[in-house]
Amino acid sequence: MNALGEPVRPAWQRVPADIMSLSDYERHALHHVERASWAHIACGADQELSVAHNRAAFDAIRLVPEPLPDLSDAHTRVDLLGKTLRSPVLLAPVAYQRLMHPDGELATVRAAMAMQTAMMVSTLATHTIEDIAQAAEAARRELGRGAPLYFQLYSQPERSTSLNLVRRAETAGYEAVVWTVDANIKRSRFPLPPGVEAINLRGSQQQPTQTSDLTSEHILFGTPLAHQAPGWDELVWLRAQTRLPLVVKGILSASAAKRAVELGADAIVVSNHGGRVLDGVVSPIDVLPAIRAAVPASIPLIVDSGVRLGTDVVKAIAFGATAVMVGRPQLHALATAGMLGVAHMLHLLRSELELAMAQTGCATLSQISPTLLACTDR
């Protein structure tokens, strides 16, 4: 049964005609996802204050229109980690995509190649690193266009396991490693249905989780979970292991961003994990200006958590972002209409972005600046 108490509907083979925005995909996806899976993707930490604030923070920013721009050479291209992308909207690393659609990440990666934007592939993907890369390459050949794949890494209890994942990604042709630092302390695991697993970790030592045993002397501190949580030395080690660009994901302070860059990060993802890890945490858009000021201008900043509109993209770039990522929206689109849904979702965001740029007098992303912004309740 789905979250509405109805039988789960199969994904559409076409994009429903009434979908005009990302919120429409969320509404449709409710019909196509099992109740437990929907709860897993939709929920935030504790009272979900961070989830709500992620949206409220964007909503508190207003754009100032600039009339009569010259749009004769307008475009939305962005240079990121040595490659040119058609749009500054990337697909965030999202786990267990076969919960949403039988094709899972294979559908998502084909959409990314079609729309010429980068996809970050999760450590917890339900298809192998290699199969996703092969699907991307097949799509590139078929379409005559494409975009890079990045591999998102969760540090594993044994460094040899982490290194094996990185080596597999390198061999398969991934073009960056994205190391997530804000979700190493996890609570209980989501019980996966039969046939869905983090296939790239098959046979590996399981990550420990926080105990709920009332008879235990320890809760978090003093447990294997706390002992095995990575520190800054993990970044130094990881930097020494690969020549690929290294992106650190989950930074929310200027001091952490500065330290990450000093230790070898090539880019930063300013993120609170969509409000899923810690409640009451700052929104990425709130701290973005301070982080931009703290690191060299040459360091790309990617922002996620709460991006739902083309105007959000303009706001993020005006505050110093190089690009943005979307997480839950790709799952909503995938559940609703598979590969076509994800491609259409990206198209909607780029359409909204182009309109917002035109209305604010910006022919290119480089013309977007803080002068376009007026903030309320900040």
BALOBA-1460 file (C-alpha; in Angstrom, 3 decimals):
// residues 378
<rec num="1" residu="m" x="0.000" y="0.000" z="0.000"/>
<rec num="2" residu="n" x="1.126" y="3.553" z="-0.636"/>
<rec num="3" residu="a" x="1.170" y="6.428" z="1.865"/>
<rec num="4" residu="l" x="-2.426" y="7.238" z="0.903"/>
<rec num="5" residu="g" x="-3.613" y="3.765" z="1.842"/>
<rec num="6" residu="e" x="-4.157" y="2.754" z="-1.784"/>
<rec num="7" residu="p" x="-2.524" y="0.042" z="-3.902"/>
<rec num="8" residu="v" x="0.815" y="1.215" z="-5.288"/>
<rec num="9" residu="r" x="0.506" y="2.311" z="-8.898"/>
<rec num="10" residu="p" x="3.207" y="1.451" z="-11.439"/>
<rec num="11" residu="a" x="5.218" y="4.341" z="-12.852"/>
<rec num="12" residu="w" x="3.795" y="6.118" z="-15.869"/>
<rec num="13" residu="q" x="5.369" y="5.415" z="-19.254"/>
<rec num="14" residu="r" x="5.020" y="9.113" z="-20.045"/>
<rec num="15" residu="v" x="5.114" y="12.354" z="-18.094"/>
<rec num="16" residu="p" x="1.629" y="13.173" z="-16.737"/>
<rec num="17" residu="a" x="0.206" y="16.221" z="-18.485"/>
<rec num="18" residu="d" x="-0.630" y="18.047" z="-15.259"/>
<rec num="19" residu="i" x="2.958" y="18.208" z="-13.988"/>
<rec num="20" residu="m" x="4.102" y="21.815" z="-14.128"/>
<rec num="21" residu="s" x="6.536" y="21.995" z="-11.201"/>
<rec num="22" residu="l" x="8.567" y="19.855" z="-8.822"/>
<rec num="23" residu="s" x="5.770" y="19.987" z="-6.252"/>
<rec num="24" residu="d" x="3.518" y="18.251" z="-8.785"/>
<rec num="25" residu="y" x="5.996" y="15.375" z="-8.954"/>
<rec num="26" residu="e" x="5.882" y="15.043" z="-5.168"/>
<rec num="27" residu="r" x="2.088" y="14.901" z="-5.274"/>
<rec num="28" residu="h" x="2.126" y="12.238" z="-7.995"/>
<rec num="29" residu="a" x="4.871" y="10.176" z="-6.357"/>
<rec num="30" residu="l" x="2.694" y="9.519" z="-3.318"/>
<rec num="31" residu="h" x="0.664" y="7.132" z="-5.485"/>
<rec num="32" residu="h" x="3.688" y="5.186" z="-6.765"/>
<rec num="33" residu="v" x="5.721" y="4.413" z="-3.628"/>
<rec num="34" residu="e" x="5.210" y="1.926" z="-0.801"/>
<rec num="35" residu="r" x="4.220" y="3.533" z="2.503"/>
<rec num="36" residu="a" x="7.422" y="2.583" z="4.344"/>
<rec num="37" residu="s" x="9.639" y="3.704" z="1.478"/>
<rec num="38" residu="w" x="7.814" y="7.022" z="1.287"/>
<rec num="39" residu="a" x="8.320" y="7.586" z="5.001"/>
<rec num="40" residu="h" x="12.021" y="6.872" z="4.559"/>
<rec num="41" residu="i" x="12.577" y="9.429" z="1.794"/>
<rec num="42" residu="a" x="10.220" y="12.113" z="3.079"/>
<rec num="43" residu="c" x="11.185" y="12.178" z="6.737"/>
<rec num="44" residu="g" x="13.623" y="14.495" z="8.431"/>
<rec num="45" residu="a" x="15.384" y="14.305" z="11.775"/>
<rec num="46" residu="d" x="13.332" y="14.546" z="14.963"/>
<rec num="47" residu="q" x="10.606" y="17.211" z="14.575"/>
<rec num="48" residu="e" x="11.676" y="18.016" z="10.992"/>
<rec num="49" residu="l" x="12.388" y="21.659" z="11.816"/>
<rec num="50" residu="s" x="15.437" y="21.615" z="9.551"/>
<rec num="51" residu="v" x="13.389" y="20.298" z="6.632"/>
<rec num="52" residu="a" x="10.913" y="23.145" z="7.036"/>
<rec num="53" residu="h" x="13.619" y="25.762" z="7.511"/>
<rec num="54" residu="n" x="15.456" y="24.679" z="4.377"/>
<rec num="55" residu="r" x="12.442" y="25.861" z="2.375"/>
<rec num="56" residu="a" x="11.678" y="28.869" z="4.569"/>
<rec num="57" residu="a" x="15.234" y="30.142" z="4.147"/>
<rec num="58" residu="f" x="14.872" y="30.231" z="0.366"/>
<rec num="59" residu="d" x="11.385" y="31.720" z="0.621"/>
<rec num="60" residu="a" x="12.690" y="34.605" z="2.748"/>
<rec num="61" residu="i" x="14.875" y="35.812" z="-0.120"/>
<rec num="62" residu="r" x="13.357" y="38.063" z="-2.772"/>
<rec num="63" residu="l" x="14.654" y="38.749" z="-6.263"/>
<rec num="64" residu="v" x="14.913" y="42.240" z="-7.720"/>
<rec num="65" residu="p" x="13.971" y="42.257" z="-11.440"/>
<rec num="66" residu="e" x="16.152" y="44.078" z="-13.955"/>
<rec num="67" residu="p" x="14.296" y="44.986" z="-17.177"/>
<rec num="68" residu="l" x="15.388" y="44.960" z="-20.808"/>
<rec num="69" residu="p" x="18.387" y="42.613" z="-20.666"/>
<rec num="70" residu="d" x="20.388" y="41.594" z="-23.734"/>
<rec num="71" residu="l" x="19.735" y="37.858" z="-24.029"/>
<rec num="72" residu="s" x="21.176" y="37.326" z="-27.497"/>
<rec num="73" residu="d" x="23.957" y="35.051" z="-26.198"/>
<rec num="74" residu="a" x="22.234" y="33.783" z="-23.056"/>
<rec num="75" residu="h" x="22.929" y="30.299" z="-21.668"/>
<rec num="76" residu="t" x="22.972" y="28.351" z="-18.392"/>
<rec num="77" residu="r" x="26.282" y="26.519" z="-18.857"/>
<rec num="78" residu="v" x="28.661" y="26.142" z="-15.943"/>
<rec num="79" residu="d" x="32.244" y="24.914" z="-15.690"/>
<rec num="80" residu="l" x="32.683" y="22.482" z="-12.816"/>
<rec num="81" residu="l" x="35.693" y="20.314" z="-11.980"/>
<rec num="82" residu="g" x="37.110" y="20.635" z="-15.473"/>
<rec num="83" residu="k" x="33.929" y="19.917" z="-17.424"/>
<rec num="84" residu="t" x="31.195" y="22.128" z="-18.873"/>
<rec num="85" residu="l" x="27.656" y="21.240" z="-17.824"/>
<rec num="86" residu="r" x="24.534" y="22.441" z="-19.598"/>
<rec num="87" residu="s" x="22.944" y="23.518" z="-16.327"/>
<rec num="88" residu="p" x="24.079" y="24.251" z="-12.751"/>
<rec num="89" residu="v" x="21.499" y="21.758" z="-11.411"/>
<rec num="90" residu="l" x="23.105" y="18.437" z="-10.446"/>
<rec num="91" residu="l" x="21.627" y="15.184" z="-9.190"/>
<rec num="92" residu="a" x="22.559" y="14.645" z="-5.546"/>
<rec num="93" residu="p" x="23.658" y="11.212" z="-4.311"/>
<rec num="94" residu="v" x="20.512" y="9.389" z="-3.201"/>
<rec num="95" residu="a" x="20.515" y="5.870" z="-1.795"/>
<rec num="96" residu="y" x="18.359" y="2.868" z="-2.661"/>
<rec num="97" residu="q" x="16.724" y="4.234" z="-5.801"/>
<rec num="98" residu="r" x="15.112" y="0.900" z="-6.643"/>
<rec num="99" residu="l" x="12.705" y="1.668" z="-3.808"/>
<rec num="100" residu="m" x="11.243" y="4.232" z="-6.200"/>
<rec num="101" residu="h" x="11.423" y="2.437" z="-9.550"/>
<rec num="102" residu="p" x="12.574" y="-1.012" z="-10.746"/>
<rec num="103" residu="d" x="15.345" y="0.548" z="-12.863"/>
<rec num="104" residu="g" x="16.627" y="2.690" z="-10.000"/>
<rec num="105" residu="e" x="19.903" y="4.452" z="-10.694"/>
<rec num="106" residu="l" x="20.044" y="3.120" z="-14.261"/>
<rec num="107" residu="a" x="17.030" y="5.261" z="-15.135"/>
<rec num="108" residu="t" x="18.377" y="8.275" z="-13.263"/>
<rec num="109" residu="v" x="21.764" y="8.164" z="-14.937"/>
<rec num="110" residu="r" x="20.206" y="8.005" z="-18.405"/>
<rec num="111" residu="a" x="18.222" y="11.124" z="-17.545"/>
<rec num="112" residu="a" x="21.372" y="12.875" z="-16.346"/>
<rec num="113" residu="m" x="23.175" y="12.073" z="-19.587"/>
<rec num="114" residu="a" x="20.215" y="13.237" z="-21.678"/>
<rec num="115" residu="m" x="20.094" y="16.553" z="-19.814"/>
<rec num="116" residu="q" x="23.898" y="16.908" z="-19.759"/>
<rec num="117" residu="t" x="24.234" y="17.338" z="-16.027"/>
<rec num="118" residu="a" x="26.393" y="15.550" z="-13.496"/>
<rec num="119" residu="m" x="25.077" y="12.770" z="-11.285"/>
<rec num="120" residu="m" x="26.568" y="11.803" z="-7.945"/>
<rec num="121" residu="v" x="26.231" y="8.059" z="-7.442"/>
<rec num="122" residu="s" x="25.700" y="6.974" z="-3.839"/>
<rec num="123" residu="t" x="27.754" y="4.387" z="-2.010"/>
<rec num="124" residu="l" x="24.322" y="2.953" z="-1.156"/>
<rec num="125" residu="a" x="23.199" y="2.610" z="-4.768"/>
<rec num="126" residu="t" x="21.135" y="-0.428" z="-5.695"/>
<rec num="127" residu="h" x="23.117" y="-1.028" z="-8.891"/>
<rec num="128" residu="t" x="26.853" y="-1.560" z="-9.058"/>
<rec num="129" residu="i" x="29.294" y="1.254" z="-9.648"/>
<rec num="130" residu="e" x="30.232" y="-0.441" z="-12.909"/>
<rec num="131" residu="d" x="26.694" y="-1.020" z="-14.203"/>
<rec num="132" residu="i" x="25.760" y="2.616" z="-13.629"/>
<rec num="133" residu="a" x="28.880" y="3.760" z="-15.475"/>
<rec num="134" residu="q" x="28.102" y="1.415" z="-18.371"/>
<rec num="135" residu="a" x="24.549" y="2.758" z="-18.573"/>
<rec num="136" residu="a" x="25.929" y="6.289" z="-18.673"/>
<rec num="137" residu="e" x="28.351" y="5.433" z="-21.464"/>
<rec num="138" residu="a" x="25.632" y="3.689" z="-23.481"/>
<rec num="139" residu="a" x="23.449" y="6.779" z="-23.141"/>
<rec num="140" residu="r" x="26.315" y="9.035" z="-24.232"/>
<rec num="141" residu="r" x="26.856" y="6.949" z="-27.359"/>
<rec num="142" residu="e" x="23.153" y="6.807" z="-28.168"/>
<rec num="143" residu="l" x="22.484" y="10.501" z="-27.591"/>
<rec num="144" residu="g" x="25.782" y="11.947" z="-28.742"/>
<rec num="145" residu="r" x="26.026" y="13.931" z="-25.510"/>
<rec num="146" residu="g" x="26.416" y="13.367" z="-21.808"/>
<rec num="147" residu="a" x="27.958" y="14.537" z="-18.567"/>
<rec num="148" residu="p" x="30.347" y="13.272" z="-15.885"/>
<rec num="149" residu="l" x="29.602" y="10.865" z="-13.064"/>
<rec num="150" residu="y" x="30.870" y="11.514" z="-9.550"/>
<rec num="151" residu="f" x="31.135" y="8.807" z="-6.889"/>
<rec num="152" residu="q" x="29.849" y="9.633" z="-3.406"/>
<rec num="153" residu="l" x="31.749" y="7.878" z="-0.639"/>
<rec num="154" residu="y" x="30.653" y="7.080" z="2.888"/>
<rec num="155" residu="s" x="33.722" y="6.166" z="4.925"/>
<rec num="156" residu="q" x="33.599" y="2.480" z="5.776"/>
<rec num="157" residu="p" x="34.672" y="0.804" z="9.037"/>
<rec num="158" residu="e" x="37.752" y="-0.517" z="7.244"/>
<rec num="159" residu="r" x="39.785" y="1.832" z="5.066"/>
<rec num="160" residu="s" x="40.502" y="-1.007" z="2.670"/>
<rec num="161" residu="t" x="36.775" y="-1.112" z="1.855"/>
<rec num="162" residu="s" x="36.672" y="2.635" z="1.232"/>
<rec num="163" residu="l" x="39.746" y="2.405" z="-0.963"/>
<rec num="164" residu="n" x="38.280" y="-0.478" z="-2.947"/>
<rec num="165" residu="l" x="35.180" y="1.617" z="-3.690"/>
<rec num="166" residu="v" x="37.338" y="4.522" z="-4.853"/>
<rec num="167" residu="r" x="39.442" y="2.257" z="-7.081"/>
<rec num="168" residu="r" x="36.318" y="0.754" z="-8.636"/>
<rec num="169" residu="a" x="34.994" y="4.231" z="-9.359"/>
<rec num="170" residu="e" x="38.290" y="5.297" z="-10.911"/>
<rec num="171" residu="t" x="38.409" y="2.204" z="-13.119"/>
<rec num="172" residu="a" x="34.787" y="2.681" z="-14.206"/>
<rec num="173" residu="g" x="35.458" y="6.246" z="-15.353"/>
<rec num="174" residu="y" x="33.969" y="8.364" z="-12.585"/>
<rec num="175" residu="e" x="35.426" y="11.860" z="-12.612"/>
<rec num="176" residu="a" x="35.335" y="12.912" z="-8.955"/>
<rec num="177" residu="v" x="35.019" y="11.483" z="-5.462"/>
<rec num="178" residu="v" x="32.461" y="13.130" z="-3.180"/>
<rec num="179" residu="w" x="33.213" y="12.352" z="0.458"/>
<rec num="180" residu="t" x="30.212" y="12.799" z="2.759"/>
<rec num="181" residu="v" x="31.140" y="13.983" z="6.257"/>
<rec num="182" residu="d" x="27.792" y="14.853" z="7.857"/>
<rec num="183" residu="a" x="26.131" y="11.437" z="8.142"/>
<rec num="184" residu="n" x="28.711" y="9.169" z="9.736"/>
<rec num="185" residu="i" x="26.765" y="8.892" z="12.996"/>
<rec num="186" residu="k" x="23.589" y="7.024" z="12.077"/>
<rec num="187" residu="r" x="20.671" y="5.733" z="14.089"/>
<rec num="188" residu="s" x="18.758" y="2.535" z="13.322"/>
<rec num="189" residu="r" x="18.819" y="1.300" z="9.747"/>
<rec num="190" residu="f" x="15.827" y="1.442" z="7.438"/>
<rec num="191" residu="p" x="14.705" y="-2.171" z="6.783"/>
<rec num="192" residu="l" x="15.032" y="-2.756" z="3.058"/>
<rec num="193" residu="p" x="12.518" y="-4.921" z="1.210"/>
<rec num="194" residu="p" x="13.673" y="-8.136" z="-0.479"/>
<rec num="195" residu="g" x="15.674" y="-7.533" z="-3.647"/>
<rec num="196" residu="v" x="16.872" y="-4.058" z="-2.650"/>
<rec num="197" residu="e" x="20.345" y="-3.699" z="-1.165"/>
<rec num="198" residu="a" x="23.437" y="-1.528" z="-1.102"/>
<rec num="199" residu="i" x="24.985" y="-3.849" z="-3.643"/>
<rec num="200" residu="n" x="28.391" y="-2.163" z="-3.701"/>
<rec num="201" residu="l" x="28.851" y="-3.033" z="-0.020"/>
<rec num="202" residu="r" x="27.863" y="-6.679" z="-0.372"/>
<rec num="203" residu="g" x="30.182" y="-8.750" z="1.796"/>
<rec num="204" residu="s" x="31.649" y="-5.715" z="3.585"/>
<rec num="205" residu="q" x="31.664" y="-5.089" z="7.316"/>
<rec num="206" residu="q" x="28.445" y="-3.352" z="8.337"/>
<rec num="207" residu="q" x="28.577" y="0.208" z="9.626"/>
<rec num="208" residu="p" x="27.637" y="0.194" z="13.341"/>
<rec num="209" residu="t" x="24.574" y="2.161" z="14.414"/>
<rec num="210" residu="q" x="23.494" y="3.904" z="17.594"/>
<rec num="211" residu="t" x="22.170" y="1.443" z="20.163"/>
<rec num="212" residu="s" x="18.625" y="1.504" z="21.512"/>
<rec num="213" residu="d" x="19.323" y="-1.144" z="24.159"/>
<rec num="214" residu="l" x="18.185" y="0.246" z="27.516"/>
<rec num="215" residu="t" x="20.388" y="-2.242" z="29.370"/>
<rec num="216" residu="s" x="23.570" y="-0.980" z="27.727"/>
<rec num="217" residu="e" x="25.897" y="1.299" z="29.656"/>
<rec num="218" residu="h" x="26.633" y="3.243" z="26.467"/>
<rec num="219" residu="i" x="24.368" y="4.995" z="23.974"/>
<rec num="220" residu="l" x="26.759" y="6.620" z="21.496"/>
<rec num="221" residu="f" x="29.905" y="7.650" z="23.333"/>
<rec num="222" residu="g" x="32.077" y="4.677" z="24.114"/>
<rec num="223" residu="t" x="30.555" y="2.532" z="21.372"/>
<rec num="224" residu="p" x="32.129" y="1.217" z="18.136"/>
<rec num="225" residu="l" x="30.058" y="3.782" z="16.245"/>
<rec num="226" residu="a" x="31.819" y="6.655" z="17.981"/>
<rec num="227" residu="h" x="35.244" y="5.004" z="17.823"/>
<rec num="228" residu="q" x="34.997" y="4.354" z="14.080"/>
<rec num="229" residu="a" x="33.637" y="7.770" z="13.083"/>
<rec num="230" residu="p" x="36.177" y="9.372" z="10.711"/>
<rec num="231" residu="g" x="38.081" y="12.548" z="11.544"/>
<rec num="232" residu="w" x="40.040" y="15.079" z="9.529"/>
<rec num="233" residu="d" x="42.858" y="12.562" z="9.154"/>
<rec num="234" residu="e" x="40.502" y="10.596" z="6.903"/>
<rec num="235" residu="l" x="40.480" y="13.504" z="4.442"/>
<rec num="236" residu="v" x="44.276" y="13.634" z="4.447"/>
<rec num="237" residu="w" x="44.384" y="9.884" z="3.803"/>
<rec num="238" residu="l" x="41.747" y="10.025" z="1.080"/>
<rec num="239" residu="r" x="43.480" y="12.923" z="-0.664"/>
<rec num="240" residu="a" x="46.627" y="10.818" z="-0.848"/>
<rec num="241" residu="q" x="44.785" y="7.864" z="-2.409"/>
<rec num="242" residu="t" x="43.327" y="9.417" z="-5.566"/>
<rec num="243" residu="r" x="44.146" y="11.941" z="-8.239"/>
<rec num="244" residu="l" x="40.479" y="12.533" z="-8.970"/>
<rec num="245" residu="p" x="38.968" y="15.823" z="-7.828"/>
<rec num="246" residu="l" x="37.905" y="15.440" z="-4.206"/>
<rec num="247" residu="v" x="34.665" y="17.065" z="-3.077"/>
<rec num="248" residu="v" x="33.737" y="17.290" z="0.607"/>
<rec num="249" residu="k" x="29.983" y="17.135" z="1.190"/>
<rec num="250" residu="g" x="28.193" y="18.230" z="4.343"/>
<rec num="251" residu="i" x="29.971" y="21.452" z="5.323"/>
<rec num="252" residu="l" x="27.992" y="24.157" z="7.160"/>
<rec num="253" residu="s" x="30.626" y="26.435" z="8.683"/>
<rec num="254" residu="a" x="33.268" y="28.722" z="7.262"/>
<rec num="255" residu="s" x="35.931" y="27.213" z="9.510"/>
<rec num="256" residu="a" x="35.199" y="23.658" z="8.352"/>
<rec num="257" residu="a" x="35.180" y="24.734" z="4.713"/>
<rec num="258" residu="k" x="38.513" y="26.463" z="5.104"/>
<rec num="259" residu="r" x="40.051" y="23.453" z="6.803"/>
<rec num="260" residu="a" x="38.726" y="21.072" z="4.156"/>
<rec num="261" residu="v" x="40.327" y="23.148" z="1.410"/>
<rec num="262" residu="e" x="43.608" y="23.378" z="3.320"/>
<rec num="263" residu="l" x="43.652" y="19.574" z="3.568"/>
<rec num="264" residu="g" x="43.061" y="19.035" z="-0.144"/>
<rec num="265" residu="a" x="39.382" y="19.431" z="-1.019"/>
<rec num="266" residu="d" x="38.834" y="20.633" z="-4.585"/>
<rec num="267" residu="a" x="35.193" y="21.613" z="-3.995"/>
<rec num="268" residu="i" x="32.683" y="21.863" z="-1.158"/>
<rec num="269" residu="v" x="29.045" y="20.793" z="-0.942"/>
<rec num="270" residu="v" x="27.255" y="23.085" z="1.498"/>
<rec num="271" residu="s" x="24.567" y="20.751" z="2.796"/>
<rec num="272" residu="n" x="22.604" y="19.673" z="5.866"/>
<rec num="273" residu="h" x="21.681" y="16.347" z="4.247"/>
<rec num="274" residu="g" x="18.188" y="17.576" z="3.484"/>
<rec num="275" residu="g" x="17.467" y="17.961" z="7.190"/>
<rec num="276" residu="r" x="17.731" y="14.196" z="7.677"/>
<rec num="277" residu="v" x="20.665" y="13.998" z="10.104"/>
<rec num="278" residu="l" x="20.316" y="16.724" z="12.762"/>
<rec num="279" residu="d" x="17.276" y="18.815" z="13.569"/>
<rec num="280" residu="g" x="17.492" y="22.526" z="14.302"/>
<rec num="281" residu="v" x="20.588" y="22.874" z="12.138"/>
<rec num="282" residu="v" x="21.303" y="25.914" z="9.976"/>
<rec num="283" residu="s" x="20.146" y="25.931" z="6.383"/>
<rec num="284" residu="p" x="22.901" y="25.836" z="3.751"/>
<rec num="285" residu="i" x="21.644" y="29.014" z="2.076"/>
<rec num="286" residu="d" x="21.982" y="30.822" z="5.433"/>
<rec num="287" residu="v" x="25.679" y="30.048" z="5.789"/>
<rec num="288" residu="l" x="26.644" y="30.133" z="2.118"/>
<rec num="289" residu="p" x="27.886" y="33.765" z="2.036"/>
<rec num="290" residu="a" x="30.240" y="33.190" z="4.969"/>
<rec num="291" residu="i" x="31.612" y="30.006" z="3.413"/>
<rec num="292" residu="r" x="32.101" y="31.730" z="0.071"/>
<rec num="293" residu="a" x="34.116" y="34.443" z="1.810"/>
<rec num="294" residu="a" x="36.226" y="31.885" z="3.678"/>
<rec num="295" residu="v" x="37.568" y="29.874" z="0.733"/>
<rec num="296" residu="p" x="39.301" y="30.921" z="-2.490"/>
<rec num="297" residu="a" x="37.075" y="31.989" z="-5.363"/>
<rec num="298" residu="s" x="38.531" y="29.118" z="-7.395"/>
<rec num="299" residu="i" x="36.916" y="26.547" z="-5.076"/>
<rec num="300" residu="p" x="33.475" y="25.535" z="-6.391"/>
<rec num="301" residu="l" x="30.626" y="25.572" z="-3.894"/>
<rec num="302" residu="i" x="27.642" y="23.294" z="-4.507"/>
<rec num="303" residu="v" x="24.487" y="23.791" z="-2.447"/>
<rec num="304" residu="d" x="21.663" y="21.378" z="-1.699"/>
<rec num="305" residu="s" x="18.851" y="20.969" z="0.848"/>
<rec num="306" residu="g" x="15.638" y="22.720" z="-0.102"/>
<rec num="307" residu="v" x="16.192" y="23.563" z="-3.783"/>
<rec num="308" residu="r" x="12.833" y="23.204" z="-5.519"/>
<rec num="309" residu="l" x="12.548" y="26.125" z="-7.969"/>
<rec num="310" residu="g" x="14.551" y="27.835" z="-10.674"/>
<rec num="311" residu="t" x="14.475" y="30.977" z="-8.554"/>
<rec num="312" residu="d" x="16.176" y="28.998" z="-5.770"/>
<rec num="313" residu="v" x="19.050" y="28.336" z="-8.161"/>
<rec num="314" residu="v" x="19.418" y="32.059" z="-8.868"/>
<rec num="315" residu="k" x="19.352" y="32.837" z="-5.141"/>
<rec num="316" residu="a" x="22.016" y="30.247" z="-4.370"/>
<rec num="317" residu="i" x="24.314" y="31.444" z="-7.144"/>
<rec num="318" residu="a" x="23.826" y="35.060" z="-6.068"/>
<rec num="319" residu="f" x="25.036" y="34.076" z="-2.592"/>
<rec num="320" residu="g" x="28.152" y="32.439" z="-4.022"/>
<rec num="321" residu="a" x="27.230" y="28.939" z="-5.172"/>
<rec num="322" residu="t" x="28.695" y="27.491" z="-8.349"/>
<rec num="323" residu="a" x="25.908" y="24.938" z="-8.706"/>
<rec num="324" residu="v" x="23.070" y="23.303" z="-6.780"/>
<rec num="325" residu="m" x="21.876" y="19.734" z="-6.275"/>
<rec num="326" residu="v" x="18.458" y="18.163" z="-5.869"/>
<rec num="327" residu="g" x="17.812" y="14.978" z="-3.898"/>
<rec num="328" residu="r" x="14.206" y="14.197" z="-3.015"/>
<rec num="329" residu="p" x="12.835" y="15.742" z="-6.255"/>
<rec num="330" residu="q" x="14.737" y="13.207" z="-8.360"/>
<rec num="331" residu="l" x="13.122" y="10.410" z="-6.351"/>
<rec num="332" residu="h" x="9.658" y="11.908" z="-6.812"/>
<rec num="333" residu="a" x="10.231" y="12.159" z="-10.557"/>
<rec num="334" residu="l" x="11.762" y="8.684" z="-10.771"/>
<rec num="335" residu="a" x="8.817" y="7.114" z="-8.954"/>
<rec num="336" residu="t" x="6.303" y="8.937" z="-11.134"/>
<rec num="337" residu="a" x="7.715" y="8.374" z="-14.606"/>
<rec num="338" residu="g" x="11.124" y="6.726" z="-14.451"/>
<rec num="339" residu="m" x="13.877" y="8.094" z="-16.656"/>
<rec num="340" residu="l" x="11.464" y="10.410" z="-18.479"/>
<rec num="341" residu="g" x="10.334" y="11.841" z="-15.169"/>
<rec num="342" residu="v" x="13.850" y="12.648" z="-13.972"/>
<rec num="343" residu="a" x="14.770" y="14.222" z="-17.313"/>
<rec num="344" residu="h" x="11.569" y="16.263" z="-17.291"/>
<rec num="345" residu="m" x="12.186" y="17.374" z="-13.707"/>
<rec num="346" residu="l" x="15.620" y="18.675" z="-14.703"/>
<rec num="347" residu="h" x="14.074" y="20.357" z="-17.745"/>
<rec num="348" residu="l" x="11.500" y="22.097" z="-15.542"/>
<rec num="349" residu="l" x="14.210" y="23.474" z="-13.285"/>
<rec num="350" residu="r" x="16.268" y="24.729" z="-16.213"/>
<rec num="351" residu="s" x="13.171" y="26.340" z="-17.759"/>
<rec num="352" residu="e" x="12.425" y="28.111" z="-14.483"/>
<rec num="353" residu="l" x="16.072" y="29.116" z="-14.157"/>
<rec num="354" residu="e" x="16.155" y="30.645" z="-17.629"/>
<rec num="355" residu="l" x="12.988" y="32.627" z="-16.934"/>
<rec num="356" residu="a" x="14.348" y="33.867" z="-13.608"/>
<rec num="357" residu="m" x="17.628" y="34.879" z="-15.235"/>
<rec num="358" residu="a" x="15.809" y="36.732" z="-18.006"/>
<rec num="359" residu="q" x="13.628" y="38.591" z="-15.514"/>
<rec num="360" residu="t" x="16.600" y="39.585" z="-13.370"/>
<rec num="361" residu="g" x="18.701" y="40.737" z="-16.325"/>
<rec num="362" residu="c" x="21.241" y="37.906" z="-16.368"/>
<rec num="363" residu="a" x="22.321" y="36.334" z="-19.649"/>
<rec num="364" residu="t" x="24.837" y="34.013" z="-17.983"/>
<rec num="365" residu="l" x="25.359" y="32.556" z="-14.538"/>
<rec num="366" residu="s" x="28.391" y="34.802" z="-14.058"/>
<rec num="367" residu="q" x="26.101" y="37.839" z="-14.178"/>
<rec num="368" residu="i" x="24.088" y="36.641" z="-11.185"/>
<rec num="369" residu="s" x="25.199" y="38.642" z="-8.139"/>
<rec num="370" residu="p" x="24.006" y="39.685" z="-4.658"/>
<rec num="371" residu="t" x="22.615" y="42.911" z="-6.149"/>
<rec num="372" residu="l" x="19.658" y="40.818" z="-7.358"/>
<rec num="373" residu="l" x="18.609" y="39.932" z="-3.826"/>
<rec num="374" residu="a" x="16.415" y="41.468" z="-1.176"/>
<rec num="375" residu="c" x="16.049" y="39.483" z="2.038"/>
<rec num="376" residu="t" x="13.248" y="39.410" z="4.595"/>
<rec num="377" residu="d" x="13.203" y="37.891" z="8.081"/>
<rec num="378" residu="r" x="16.884" y="37.025" z="7.950"/>
